[in-house]
Amino acid sequence: MPSATTPRKAPERPSSPSPARERLLAAAGRVFYAEGIHATPVDRVIEEAGVTRATFYRHFPGKESLVLAYVERRDAEVRATAAEAAETIATPLDLLHALVAGVAAEICRPGFRGCLFLNAAAEYPDPGNPVRVAVAGHRAWLRELLADLLSRAGRPGPARRRGAAPHAPRRRDGRRLPGVPGIGTGPADRGGVHADPSGPPGRPGRGRTVLIADSRHGGRRARG
């Protein structure tokens, strides 16, 4: 059985991705995060990407398919970054510390506008919408990853420490969105971002930082 750090298998695509498609996804990532998904018309993405409308519709049937691809791409990047980090960081506890340090670095980054996935969920409240389903899948994976790391580190899991793993993704959200059912509405969300008082002092992850959800550019890893 694959571990929680194993990235979900991505849909099969041509071995050489279209440069135009990549430009569209990169442009969508920039403008959707900065300006909002529903507030951004397709023409805005097309202009940012420097392609024609015909090129856009050659790769995406419409805006909804672009939004879904944008969310799924970020999800795949985050999972891949976590899997790569798991191969190079020695212990589950060190990996947990590195993930937390990465969340803190992300939240303090200039231009931070909340979690990309939570922002998308707020704009797609229907639980059956494919975008919302993709967001829910990402957050479920993250909760499973954190619970697995806590368990392997020999620390109290969510069953014994109420909400420990489920609340951790919310600290990454950077804010509470009461209008999104089932996301960001628990007691741990009140009052902004809090450090975990049970965490050890000193340098989290022994100086290692894993950015698993950089809001603007996808996940990436940096070493401190």
C-alpha positions as CSV (number, residue, x, y, z in Angstrom):
1,M,0.0,0.0,0.0
2,P,1.5,3.4,-0.9
3,S,2.4,5.7,2.0
4,A,0.7,9.0,2.7
5,T,3.6,10.7,1.1
6,T,3.1,9.0,-2.2
7,P,1.8,11.5,-4.8
8,R,-1.4,10.6,-6.5
9,K,-0.9,9.3,-10.0
10,A,-1.4,12.1,-12.5
11,P,-3.5,11.7,-15.6
12,E,-1.4,10.5,-18.6
13,R,-0.3,13.3,-20.8
14,P,1.9,13.6,-23.8
15,S,5.6,13.3,-23.0
16,S,6.2,16.8,-24.3
17,P,3.7,19.2,-22.7
18,S,2.5,22.0,-24.9
19,P,4.4,25.2,-24.0
20,A,1.2,27.2,-24.6
21,R,-0.7,25.0,-22.1
22,E,2.1,25.5,-19.6
23,R,1.9,29.2,-20.1
24,L,-1.8,29.2,-19.6
25,L,-1.6,27.2,-16.4
26,A,1.2,29.5,-15.1
27,A,-0.8,32.6,-16.0
28,A,-3.9,31.2,-14.4
29,G,-2.0,30.5,-11.2
30,R,-0.8,34.1,-11.0
31,V,-4.1,35.9,-11.7
32,F,-6.5,33.5,-10.0
33,Y,-4.5,33.8,-6.8
34,A,-4.1,37.5,-6.9
35,E,-7.4,38.5,-8.4
36,G,-9.8,35.7,-7.6
37,I,-11.1,32.9,-9.9
38,H,-14.6,34.2,-10.6
39,A,-13.4,37.8,-10.9
40,T,-10.9,36.8,-13.6
41,P,-12.3,36.4,-17.1
42,V,-10.8,34.0,-19.6
43,D,-9.5,36.9,-21.7
44,R,-7.4,38.1,-18.7
45,V,-5.7,34.7,-18.5
46,I,-5.2,34.6,-22.3
47,E,-3.6,38.1,-22.2
48,E,-1.4,37.2,-19.3
49,A,-0.3,34.0,-21.1
50,G,0.4,35.7,-24.4
51,V,-1.7,33.2,-26.5
52,T,-4.7,33.5,-28.7
53,R,-8.3,32.5,-27.8
54,A,-8.1,29.7,-30.4
55,T,-5.0,28.3,-28.6
56,F,-6.8,28.5,-25.2
57,Y,-9.8,26.5,-26.5
58,R,-7.5,24.0,-28.1
59,H,-6.2,23.1,-24.7
60,F,-9.2,23.8,-22.4
61,P,-12.9,23.4,-23.3
62,G,-13.7,26.4,-21.1
63,K,-12.7,28.3,-18.0
64,E,-14.0,25.6,-15.6
65,S,-11.6,23.0,-17.0
66,L,-8.7,25.5,-16.7
67,V,-9.6,26.1,-13.0
68,L,-9.7,22.4,-12.3
69,A,-6.4,21.8,-14.1
70,Y,-4.9,24.7,-12.0
71,V,-6.0,23.2,-8.7
72,E,-5.0,19.6,-9.7
73,R,-1.6,20.8,-10.9
74,R,-0.9,22.5,-7.5
75,D,-2.1,19.4,-5.7
76,A,0.3,17.2,-7.7
77,E,3.2,19.6,-7.1
78,V,2.5,19.6,-3.3
79,R,2.3,15.8,-3.1
80,A,5.5,15.4,-5.2
81,T,7.4,17.9,-3.0
82,A,6.3,16.1,0.2
83,A,7.3,12.7,-1.3
84,E,10.7,14.1,-2.3
85,A,11.2,15.5,1.2
86,A,10.3,12.2,2.8
87,E,13.2,10.6,0.9
88,T,15.8,13.1,2.1
89,I,14.7,13.9,5.7
90,A,15.7,11.2,8.1
91,T,12.8,10.9,10.6
92,P,9.0,11.5,10.6
93,L,9.4,14.0,13.4
94,D,12.0,16.0,11.5
95,L,9.8,16.0,8.4
96,L,6.9,17.3,10.5
97,H,9.1,20.1,11.8
98,A,10.2,20.9,8.3
99,L,6.6,21.0,7.0
100,V,5.5,23.3,9.9
101,A,8.5,25.6,9.2
102,G,7.4,25.7,5.5
103,V,3.9,26.7,6.5
104,A,5.3,29.5,8.7
105,A,7.5,30.7,5.8
106,E,4.6,30.7,3.4
107,I,2.3,32.7,5.7
108,C,4.9,35.3,6.3
109,R,5.7,35.7,2.5
110,P,4.8,39.1,1.0
111,G,1.6,38.9,-1.0
112,F,0.2,36.0,1.0
113,R,-3.6,35.8,0.4
114,G,-4.5,32.6,2.2
115,C,-4.4,29.0,1.1
116,L,-4.8,28.5,-2.6
117,F,-7.0,25.5,-2.0
118,L,-9.2,27.1,0.6
119,N,-9.6,30.1,-1.7
120,A,-10.8,27.9,-4.5
121,A,-13.2,26.1,-2.2
122,A,-14.7,29.4,-1.1
123,E,-15.5,30.2,-4.8
124,Y,-17.0,26.7,-5.4
125,P,-19.3,26.0,-2.5
126,D,-21.1,23.1,-4.2
127,P,-19.5,19.9,-2.7
128,G,-20.2,18.1,-6.0
129,N,-18.3,20.6,-8.1
130,P,-15.2,19.0,-9.6
131,V,-13.0,21.9,-8.3
132,R,-14.4,21.5,-4.8
133,V,-13.9,17.7,-5.0
134,A,-10.3,18.3,-5.9
135,V,-9.8,20.6,-3.0
136,A,-11.4,18.1,-0.6
137,G,-9.1,15.4,-1.9
138,H,-6.0,17.5,-1.3
139,R,-7.0,18.4,2.2
140,A,-7.9,14.8,3.0
141,W,-4.5,13.7,1.7
142,L,-2.8,16.4,3.9
143,R,-4.6,15.3,7.0
144,E,-3.7,11.7,6.3
145,L,-0.1,12.7,5.8
146,L,0.1,14.5,9.1
147,A,-1.7,11.8,11.0
148,D,0.7,9.2,9.5
149,L,3.8,11.2,10.4
150,L,2.5,11.8,14.0
151,S,1.8,8.1,14.4
152,R,5.3,7.1,13.1
153,A,6.9,9.7,15.3
154,G,5.3,8.1,18.3
155,R,3.4,11.3,19.1
156,P,-0.3,11.4,20.1
157,G,-2.5,11.2,17.1
158,P,-5.8,12.9,16.5
159,A,-7.8,10.2,18.3
160,R,-5.9,11.0,21.5
161,R,-5.1,14.6,21.0
162,R,-8.4,16.0,19.7
163,G,-8.1,17.5,16.3
164,A,-4.3,17.6,16.2
165,A,-3.8,16.5,12.6
166,P,-7.1,17.9,11.1
167,H,-6.3,21.3,12.6
168,A,-2.8,21.5,11.1
169,P,-4.0,22.2,7.5
170,R,-6.1,25.1,8.9
171,R,-3.0,26.7,10.3
172,R,-1.7,26.8,6.7
173,D,-5.0,28.5,5.5
174,G,-3.9,31.8,7.2
175,R,-7.5,32.7,7.9
176,R,-11.0,31.4,8.8
177,L,-13.7,31.2,6.2
178,P,-17.0,30.5,8.0
179,G,-18.8,30.5,4.6
180,V,-17.1,27.3,3.5
181,P,-19.0,24.4,5.0
182,G,-16.6,21.9,6.7
183,I,-13.5,23.9,6.0
184,G,-11.9,26.4,8.4
185,T,-14.8,26.5,10.9
186,G,-13.3,24.8,14.0
187,P,-12.2,26.3,17.3
188,A,-8.6,26.1,16.2
189,D,-9.3,28.7,13.5
190,R,-10.4,31.5,15.8
191,G,-7.8,34.2,16.3
192,G,-5.6,33.5,13.3
193,V,-2.5,31.4,13.1
194,H,-1.2,29.9,16.3
195,A,2.0,28.0,17.1
196,D,1.5,24.5,18.4
197,P,2.2,24.8,22.2
198,S,3.2,21.1,22.4
199,G,5.9,21.6,19.7
200,P,9.6,21.5,20.8
201,P,11.6,24.7,21.1
202,G,14.5,25.5,18.9
203,R,14.9,25.2,15.2
204,P,12.0,23.3,13.6
205,G,13.2,20.4,11.4
206,R,16.8,21.2,12.4
207,G,16.9,24.0,9.9
208,R,15.1,22.2,7.1
209,T,12.1,23.9,5.5
210,V,9.6,22.2,3.3
211,L,7.2,24.5,1.4
212,I,4.4,22.1,0.5
213,A,1.8,24.7,-0.5
214,D,3.4,27.9,-1.8
215,S,0.3,29.8,-2.8
216,R,1.6,31.5,-5.9
217,H,4.1,29.2,-7.4
218,G,3.2,25.7,-6.3
219,G,5.1,23.6,-3.7
220,R,8.8,23.8,-3.5
221,R,11.5,22.9,-1.0
222,A,14.2,25.0,0.5
223,R,16.9,24.1,2.9
224,G,17.7,26.3,5.8
